[in-house]
Structure formats: C-alpha cells, structure tokens
Amino acid sequence: MNSVKVVEYPVTEKTRRLPVPFVATFGAALAQLELQPHNIDVWKTVLKHCKKAKIARKLPAGVFKDSPQDVVDAELCLIKGEVMVRCSHLPEGKLWLRSAPELAASRLRAFEITSRAALIDPDFSRLVALGDRHRDAREWEAGEHHYWQALNLYPHHAGYITQYAHCLKEQGKLVEAEIFYRSALAYALRPSLAVPWGLSRYDIQSHVEWVAGQLGYYERESGLTGDEAASTPLGERPTKRDIDLVFDLLYGHRLHDAGQVLDVMRMCKTIECVFLWAIEQREFSTVNRDLLSVCASFSSTT
C-alpha cells in the first residue's frame, strides 16, 4: 500500500455543488470530503472508492485538522481510519483505527469495532502473525510477547486475548492464564458477539475450568447462562481491564498482585459487583476521605 502512486484532486465549482448521493468519481468524492469533513456519508462514499481504486488518492488537508478526541461516533472514527490507511496516510490512519473502539457505547460494540479495525491495521497484522508463528513453533515466551504487543493496540480483541492466555498457560503461568481466559470469556458469553467472530464460549470455558482446576479451584456453576440477558454495562462479566479501571477510579491505582485480580474475577460475576466489593474494603474510606466528607455534608443539607 505504501508504494502506490498518490494523486491529488482539486475542489472546483462543479464538485462543490455535488450532493453526496451523486458523488460518482473518486476525485469528486474527495472534493466533497473537503467541504464536509465530519459527514459520515461522505466518508463512506470515499471508502467505497478507496476499495475499488488502483491508485491511492491524497486526502484533503482539512480532514487532518481534528483528532479522534473530537469525535464521538465510533463508526465515523473507524471509517476515517480505514480511508486514511488506504490512502497511505498510515500514522494518522492507525491513530484513528485504534481510537475507534474506545468510543463504542457497549462491550459488544467495542469488540465488533476492534475486530474490524484490527483487520486493517498493518501493525496489528504483523504482530499477531509473529505471535502465531511462535505459538505454532511452541516458542511460548516469544508468542506471549508479540500477542501482548498486539493487545496493547486493541485490548478488546477477545480472540487474541485467548491466544495470549494459551501462551501463558503453556509456560506454567496459570494465575495469569486464568485471568485472561476469564477476560476472553466475558466477551464470548454473548452469542451475538461471539459467533460472528469465531469465539467459542464452551472452548474458552473449558480452558478456564482446566486452569482453575490445576490451581485447586472449582466453579460451582459454569457461568454459561445469564450473561446474554445483561441489560447494562455494569451487568457484564468483568475482564481484567474492567477491574483495572474500577481500581484506578476508586483508589488511584490498580491491583498489582495477579492473585488478587483473579480472586476478584472468581468472586464477582458482574462489573457492578466489582464496584461494590471495592467500596466495601477497609482502605476505601481512607483513600476517599475527602469524597466521603463531601457526600456526608451533602446528605446533611438535603
């Protein structure tokens, strides 16, 4: 993609007047994009031309004036990133692609956006290819490293969370492996999310049970029912990332001991439960003394 010829197309009075549905040529679509850089329909039109074009087009300078932080639509962020990558604006495109999942309104949406963005991101493709190669050669430590790098780019990618857990398990890092198998399972419990992207909740659950059994822990229930009915984000199963976010929010730091993280994951079946458990800890009142004082003052005046 980097070696293709890049050409520019000027904005003219004719292209200024073209409505979005009638932008028939690639050049005219780019000209329309310069006039409407925040219009997702224009970006979709440009993307269609990108997929058909044999040469890359240079995007108008105006589309680079904003950043992903200025956008609230995950789909627009994703499409912008794909267009930029296809037009050989790789640094900008990768930034938009990697930002898109964080704009998603739900876990299901974040994973779906992640899966689409990761297919386009050349760095992710390179890293997982290296991870797969080392995994197949049973070079578990090297595979772990490359999967870890890939997940730093797309932490919602449940498929490669699972592969990362495999590499941990094969090295005997059973506590860490169970943490990441449970994280992957939190995505796979949703059939509407798991099936289209090839996740098997039963396979991942079997890995959870095997690793937990090696650690002397046995689930009283499989946990394969009920999660489909989670109606709010707080009703979802917690991932390691969720637990990190809860403790960052409530304590200003994460749980550094993997055993503690695993204990929380085993005990708390929802993110809401993680919040409640964290608040019940003795340290919470010490760390959040000022906040509790404000709440007490507010309560006394109402």
C-alpha positions in Angstrom: 0.0 0.0 0.0 2.9 2.4 0.7 4.2 2.0 -2.9 1.1 3.1 -4.8 1.0 6.4 -6.6 -0.7 9.2 -4.8 -2.6 11.9 -6.8 -4.5 15.0 -5.8 -7.8 16.3 -7.0 -8.8 19.9 -6.8 -12.0 21.4 -5.5 -13.9 23.1 -8.3 -17.2 24.9 -8.5 -18.7 21.8 -10.1 -17.6 19.5 -7.3 -18.8 22.0 -4.7 -22.3 21.6 -5.9 -22.4 17.8 -6.0 -24.8 16.3 -3.4 -23.4 13.3 -1.5 -25.5 10.6 -3.3 -24.3 11.8 -6.7 -20.5 11.9 -6.0 -19.7 9.5 -8.7 -15.9 9.8 -9.1 -13.2 9.3 -6.6 -11.9 12.8 -7.1 -15.3 14.4 -6.8 -15.8 12.5 -3.5 -12.6 13.8 -2.1 -13.5 17.3 -3.1 -16.9 16.8 -1.3 -14.9 15.5 1.7 -13.0 18.7 2.0 -16.3 20.6 2.2 -17.9 18.2 4.7 -15.1 16.6 6.7 -17.5 15.4 9.5 -20.1 13.9 7.3 -20.1 10.1 7.8 -21.9 9.5 4.5 -19.2 11.4 2.6 -16.6 9.2 4.3 -18.5 6.1 3.4 -18.6 7.2 -0.3 -14.8 7.9 -0.2 -14.2 4.4 1.3 -16.2 2.7 -1.4 -14.0 4.4 -4.0 -10.8 3.5 -2.0 -11.7 -0.1 -2.1 -12.1 0.0 -5.9 -9.2 2.3 -6.8 -5.9 1.0 -8.2 -4.1 4.1 -7.1 -4.2 5.9 -3.7 -5.5 9.4 -3.5 -4.1 12.2 -1.3 -6.8 13.3 1.2 -7.6 17.0 1.5 -5.6 18.7 4.2 -8.8 19.7 6.1 -9.6 16.2 7.2 -6.5 16.2 9.4 -7.4 19.3 11.4 -9.3 17.3 14.1 -8.3 14.3 16.2 -10.1 11.2 17.5 -10.8 13.1 20.7 -13.0 15.5 18.8 -15.3 12.6 17.6 -18.0 10.8 19.5 -19.1 8.3 16.8 -17.1 5.1 16.8 -18.2 4.2 13.3 -17.0 7.5 11.9 -13.7 7.1 13.7 -13.2 3.7 12.2 -14.2 4.7 8.7 -11.8 7.7 8.8 -9.0 5.4 9.9 -9.6 2.9 7.2 -9.7 5.6 4.5 -6.5 7.2 5.8 -4.7 3.8 5.8 -6.0 3.0 2.3 -4.8 6.5 1.1 -1.3 5.8 2.5 -1.7 8.2 5.5 -0.6 5.4 7.8 0.4 7.2 11.0 -2.9 9.2 11.1 -5.0 6.2 10.0 -3.6 3.9 12.6 -4.3 6.5 15.3 -8.0 6.8 14.2 -8.4 3.0 14.0 -7.0 2.4 17.5 -9.1 5.1 19.0 -12.4 3.9 17.5 -13.2 1.0 20.0 -12.9 3.4 22.9 -15.8 5.4 21.5 -18.1 2.4 21.5 -21.1 2.6 23.8 -21.0 -1.1 24.8 -18.7 -4.1 25.1 -20.4 -5.8 22.2 -19.8 -2.7 20.0 -16.2 -2.2 21.2 -15.3 -5.8 20.3 -17.0 -5.5 16.9 -15.2 -2.2 16.1 -12.0 -3.7 17.4 -12.3 -6.8 15.1 -12.9 -4.6 12.1 -10.2 -2.1 12.9 -7.6 -4.8 13.6 -8.0 -6.3 10.2 -7.0 -3.0 8.6 -4.1 -2.1 11.0 -0.8 -3.3 9.4 1.0 -3.2 12.8 -1.6 -5.5 14.4 -1.4 -7.9 11.5 2.3 -8.0 11.7 2.4 -8.6 15.5 -0.3 -11.4 15.5 1.4 -13.1 12.6 4.7 -13.2 14.6 2.7 -14.4 17.6 1.0 -17.2 15.6 4.4 -18.2 14.2 6.0 -18.5 17.6 2.9 -20.2 19.1 2.9 -22.9 16.3 6.6 -23.4 17.0 5.8 -23.8 20.7 8.0 -20.8 21.4 5.6 -19.7 24.1 7.6 -16.8 25.6 8.1 -15.1 22.2 4.4 -15.7 21.4 3.3 -14.1 24.6 5.4 -11.1 23.9 4.0 -10.5 20.4 0.4 -11.1 21.5 0.9 -8.7 24.4 2.1 -6.0 22.0 -0.9 -6.6 19.7 -3.3 -6.4 22.7 -1.8 -3.1 23.7 -3.1 -1.8 20.3 -6.5 -3.5 20.6 -7.2 -4.6 24.2 -10.8 -5.7 23.3 -9.7 -8.3 20.8 -11.0 -11.4 22.6 -9.6 -13.8 20.0 -6.1 -12.8 20.8 -6.8 -12.4 24.5 -7.4 -16.2 24.2 -4.2 -16.8 22.3 -2.2 -14.7 24.8 -3.7 -16.9 27.6 -2.7 -20.1 25.8 1.0 -18.9 25.8 0.8 -18.1 29.5 -0.7 -21.5 30.3 1.9 -23.3 28.4 4.7 -21.6 30.4 3.0 -22.5 33.7 1.8 -19.0 34.4 -1.5 -20.4 35.5 -2.8 -17.5 37.5 -2.2 -15.0 34.7 -3.6 -17.5 32.2 -6.9 -17.9 34.1 -7.2 -14.1 34.4 -7.0 -13.7 30.6 -9.2 -16.8 29.8 -11.8 -15.2 32.1 -11.4 -11.9 30.3 -12.0 -13.6 26.9 -14.9 -15.5 28.3 -16.6 -12.2 29.3 -16.8 -11.4 25.5 -17.6 -15.0 24.4 -20.7 -15.3 26.7 -22.6 -13.1 24.3 -23.6 -15.2 21.3 -24.5 -12.2 19.2 -20.9 -11.0 19.7 -19.0 -14.3 19.8 -20.4 -16.3 16.9 -19.8 -13.9 14.1 -16.1 -13.5 15.1 -15.4 -17.2 15.7 -15.4 -17.2 19.5 -16.5 -20.4 21.3 -17.6 -19.8 24.8 -17.6 -23.5 25.5 -13.9 -23.8 24.4 -12.8 -20.9 26.5 -14.9 -22.0 29.5 -13.1 -25.4 29.2 -9.8 -23.7 29.4 -10.9 -21.6 32.4 -12.0 -24.8 34.2 -8.8 -26.7 33.4 -6.5 -23.9 34.6 -8.6 -23.3 37.7 -8.6 -27.0 38.5 -4.8 -27.0 38.3 -4.9 -24.2 40.8 -7.2 -26.1 43.1 -10.3 -24.1 42.3 -13.6 -25.5 41.0 -16.5 -23.4 39.8 -19.8 -24.2 41.5 -21.6 -23.1 38.3 -20.3 -22.9 34.8 -21.4 -19.4 34.2 -22.6 -20.2 30.7 -26.1 -18.8 31.2 -27.5 -15.4 32.2 -24.9 -13.1 30.7 -26.9 -12.8 27.4 -29.5 -11.0 29.5 -27.2 -8.3 30.9 -29.1 -5.1 30.1 -26.5 -2.6 31.3 -22.7 -2.4 31.1 -22.4 -2.9 34.8 -24.2 -6.2 34.4 -21.5 -7.6 32.2 -18.9 -10.1 33.4 -15.7 -8.3 34.4 -12.5 -8.5 32.4 -9.0 -7.7 33.8 -9.3 -4.4 32.1 -12.6 -3.6 33.9 -11.1 -4.4 37.2 -8.1 -2.2 36.4 -10.5 0.7 35.6 -12.5 0.2 38.7 -9.5 0.4 41.0 -7.9 3.3 39.0 -11.2 5.1 39.6 -11.8 4.3 43.2 -8.2 4.0 44.5 -6.0 5.8 42.0 -4.0 2.6 41.3 -4.6 -1.0 40.1 -4.3 -4.2 41.9 -0.7 -5.2 41.3 -0.9 -8.8 42.6 -2.3 -11.2 40.0 -3.7 -13.4 42.7 -5.8 -10.6 44.0 -7.1 -9.8 40.5 -8.0 -13.5 40.0 -9.8 -13.7 43.4 -12.0 -10.7 42.3 -12.8 -12.3 39.0 -13.8 -15.5 40.6 -15.9 -13.8 43.2 -17.6 -11.1 41.2 -19.8 -12.2 38.3 -20.6 -8.6 37.2 -18.8 -5.3 37.0 -21.3 -3.8 39.5 -20.2 -6.5 42.0 -16.5 -5.4 41.5 -17.5 -1.8 42.3 -19.4 -2.9 45.4 -16.6 -5.2 46.6 -14.0 -2.4 46.1 -16.1 0.1 48.1 -16.6 -2.4 51.0 -12.8 -2.7 51.5 -11.4 -1.0 54.6 -8.9 1.1 52.6 -11.7 2.8 50.6 -12.7 5.1 53.5 -9.1 6.2 54.0 -8.3 6.8 50.3 -11.6 8.6 49.7 -11.9 10.5 53.0 -12.4 13.9 51.2 -15.1 12.4 48.9 -16.9 10.8 51.8 -16.8 14.1 53.7 -18.4 15.9 50.8 -21.1 13.2 50.4 -21.8 13.4 54.2 -22.1 17.2 54.0 -24.4 17.0 51.0 -26.6 14.4 52.8 -26.9 16.5 55.9 -28.2 19.5 53.9 -30.9 17.6 52.0 
